[in-house]
């Protein structure tokens, strides 16, 4: 397994769930890997899990200044970058009447603004060819109540994959977006639901998915490996939906 052999890669939000699964797959495929995260405990757990070859960077995905710091550390470690998976994010789900300006700003900062300025900071490091993989969501295609700010940010990421590609493809930089459906990750534990409500929600969600189950982090990670590899160099500005068929219903 050497589809990413020698490639310098960065994964934001790489300490758990899809990000950590992707970091493992990148290493298996021969890549040099840097990950980011905010929680000190999870950063150390990820460092131990991934081994000494992984570069671990503490950074807040919603802090614009931190994005320049990430770029400087990646340049110091790798000198260049061949693939970046912009995965860090939050899913703050609440009825429209419960939103405050602070909560709105926090979601947009982490899920859209921070990623934009990270890419801006990384462009000078990106090789020719190289791959930007953005994290979208099936929610950008659905009218699911309570998801509007999350879906708004993810719709922005889908649009960004197209406009970045239009601007950067002449330099050999392609941008694509991966949009997962319901995935079994620790993100589900951060919704603030009690165990009974969480179980009811999970049952309701699975009932909407034609495949009849949640997806796994490894299934998304395998797709990200493809997007980061040279196997899809003709895939530009596209969205890959991996949602168990949810978006077709």
N, C-alpha and C positions, 0 to 999 in steps of 0.2 A: 504494500500500500504506500505509494509515493506520489500521489497526484499533486501534492503541494510541496514536494521536496525542495528545500532551500528557500522557500518563500517566507518573507517577513510579514507577519500578520498581527492584527490588533482586534480584540473583541471587547467591546464595552459591556458592562454588566456581566462579567465572566465568572462570577463567584458562585452561581447557582443556576439551576434550571437549564434553559436552552443555551445560555452563554457558556456555562461550565461544560455541558455536553459537547458543544461545538469546539471548545478549547481542547478537550480530550481527542476529538476526531481530527482536528488540525495537527496535533502532535503525532497521532498515529500515521497521518499522511505525510509526515516529514517536514512540516512547517516549523519555523521559529515563531513563538507565540508570546504576545503580551496581552494581559487582561487588565480591566479596571473594575473597581467596585468602591463602595463607600463604607461598608461595615467592617471594622478591623478584625473581628473574629472570623467572619466568613472569608476575608482576604487571606488570613493565615491558614484556614482550612483548605482553601483552594490551592495555596502554595504547596501545602503538604500533599494534596491529592494529585496535583499535576507534576510535581517533581521539580528539581532544581533548574531545569531548562526553561521553565516559564518565567516571564517577567511580570511582576505583580505591581500595579500602580494604584495607589489610593487617590480617587478623584470623584467629585460630585458631578454627575451627568448633567445637572441643570445649571452649573456655575460656568459662565462664559470664560472667565479667566482661567479656570482649571483646564479648559480644552487646549489652550496654548501650552500649558505645562505638560499635558499628555503628549503633545506633538514633540516637545523638546526631549522628553524622556525616550520616546520611540526613536527619534533621530540619534540620540546618544547611544542607544543599545544596538540599533539595527542599521542606521545610516540611510535607510530607505524603507518603503512600505509597498508590499505587493497586493495586499488585500486587507480590507477593514470591514468588520461586521458591526454595524451600529445597532446594538441590541439593548442597551440599558433603557429602562423605562418603568413607568408605574401605571397601574390601572385603577384610577379613582372613580368609582361608579356611584352615582347618587342622583336623585330626582333633580330636575332643573331648579326647583324652588329652594334646594338645599345648598346651592353653590354660592361661595363667596368669591370676591375678587382675588384674595390671597390663594385660595385653593385652585382657582382657575389658572392663575399665573404659575403656580408650582407645577401643575400638570403640563402646561405648555412649555415651561422651561425645560423640564426633564425629557419630555417626549418629542419635542420639535426644535425649540430654540437652541438648546445645548448641542444636540446632534448637528444642527446646521453649522454652528461655529466650530465644532470639532472637525467637520469635513473641510471647512475653510482653512483651518490650521494645518491639516494634513496634506492638502493638495500639493504643496511644494515637495513633499516626500514621496509622492506616489510614482511608481515606476511606469514605464511603457513596455508592455501592457500591465494594467492593474485592475482591480475589481473593488468597487464599493457595494456593499450589501446592506440595505436599509431594512429595518424591522417595521413592517406594516401590521395590519390585522384585518381579519374578515369583518370586524365590526365597522370598518369604513364603508362596507357595502350593504349593511343591514340597518334597519330602523329599530334597533333594539333599545327600549327605554332605559334611561339611566347611563347610557354609554356615550352621550353626545360629545363631551369634551375629549374623552379618550379617542373616539372615532374621528373627531375633528383633527386631532394631532396626527393620527395614523393616515388619514386622507392626505394630509400635508406631506407625509413621508412618501406616499405613493406618487404624488405629483412631483416631488423633489427628485425621485429617481429618473423621471423623464427629462426634467429641465437640466439636471446635472449632466446627463448623458449628452444632451444637445450641445452643451457648452464644452464638455471635456473629452468627447470621444476622439477629437482630432489629436489629442495627446495620448491616445491609447487607453484612456480611463473610461471604463464602462460602469454604469450604476444600474442596479436592479433592486427590487424589493421583494422580500419574502413575507407573505401574509398568513400567519397561522390562524387556525380556528381554535376551538377549545383544546388546550394542552394541559396535561397533568404536570404542573410545576409548582414550586413554592409560592409563586405569585398568587395562586388561589387562596393561600393561607393568609394573605395580607389584606383581604377584603373586609376584615373586621366583623365577620359573621360568627355567631355561636355555632357549636357543632351541629345542632339539629337544623339550623337554617342553611349551613354550608352543605349538609347532606341533601336537603331538599333542592337547593340550587343546582347541585351537581346532577341530580336525577332529572331535573327539568331541562338542563342543558343537553344532556345525553339524548333526551327524547326528541330534540330538534335535529340531531346529527344523523344523516342517513347511515353512516358507518356504525352507529350504535355504540360509540365509545369516545373517550377522550384520546387525543393523540399523545405521543410521547416526545420528550425532549430530543431523544436520539433520532426520531424521524425528521424533525426539523434540522438537526445538526447535519444529517446526511445531505439534505438539500443545500445547506449553506456551503458544504464542501464542494459540491458541484458548481455553485455560483462563483466560488473563489478560484476554481481551477481553470486551466486553459481549455477544458472541454467545452466551455460555453462562451467562447470569445465572440460569437456572433449574436449573443443574447444581450441586448442593449435597451435600457429604459423599460424593462418588462417587469411584470408582477407575477410571482409564483404563489398561487393560493394552495395551501395545504390545510384543509379544513374538514376532511371527512365528508365532503359534499354539502356542508351547511349552506354555502352561498348559492347553490343551485335550487334551493327549496323556496 
